């Protein structure tokens, strides 16, 4: 959540989406505690459009800032990449255009 802009972090989530945020947190806890191999991808705001070669996936604790908007095509492409990379198991990745 630290990657979000101030308006989204301080206004949108607390005032408009508290239930959604709680559901999101609970879902990730279930995945992590499942005992299965898992990888979590956190895309930004999804939209239609072409793939963007500037979109990257970084571990969630990586301090680099990313843009928030990406195409569904980019999110799907990264999902396929992590399925093929055993090094991503047990990791949480944020997706977005590199700034």
N, C-alpha and C positions, 0 to 999 in steps of 0.2 A: 504494500500500500504506500510505502515511502516514495515510490516512483511516480505516483499520481500528482497532478498539479494541486495547488493549495485549495482552489475552489472545490474540486471534486472530493478531496480528502476531508475537508472541514465542513462542507455543506451538503453535497450530494449524498455521500454514504451515510453520515449520521442522521440526516433529516429525512431523506427520501428512500433509502435502501437498507435500513438496519436489519430487517428480516432476511433480506437476500445475503447480506454480509455474514450473518450468523449461519445461514444454510451453507454457504460456501466454506466457511471454516469447519463446520461439522463434516461436510463431505470429504474434505481433505484429510481430516483426522481418521475417518473410516478407511480411506484408501491406504494411508500410511500404516495403520494398525492391522491391516488385513492379513498379513503374513504372506502375501503374494508379491511377486516382482511388480514394481510400479514406477512410473515416471509421470510427473505432473507438468503439464504445459499451461502457462497462464498467458493467453493472448491479450492484446489490448482491445481496442474497439474494432470489431470486425465489419468489413464492408465489402461490397462487390468491386471487382476491378482486377487488373492484371497482377501477376506476381511481381514483386519488387526485389531485385537482387540485394538491396541494402538491408533486408529483414534478417535479423540474427536471433539466436536463442542464447541467453546467458543464465547462469545459475542465479537463483533468486537472491542470494546474498552478495552477488557481484554489484559493486556500487555504480557501475556505468548507467547513465540515463539513456533510455530508448524512447523513440517516438511511440505514441499510443495507438495510432491507426495502422491497420494492416488488412490485407485482403483475406477472405476465406481460403483462397487458393494458397496463400503463404502459410496459413495455419495448418492446412491439410498437408502441405509439403513437409513442414517440420514434424508433424505427427508421424509421417512415414519414415523420416530420417531417424527419429528416436526409437522407433520399432526395430530398426536394423542395427542400432548401435547399443551393444550390451553395456557400454560405459555410462549410459544415461540412467540405468536402473537405480532407483533410490534417490533420484535428483528431482528438484523442482526448478523449472526453467521459465523465464519470462521471455515472451516474444515481442518483437517490435523492430521498427526501422532504426538502424544505428544512426546516432546524431553526430 
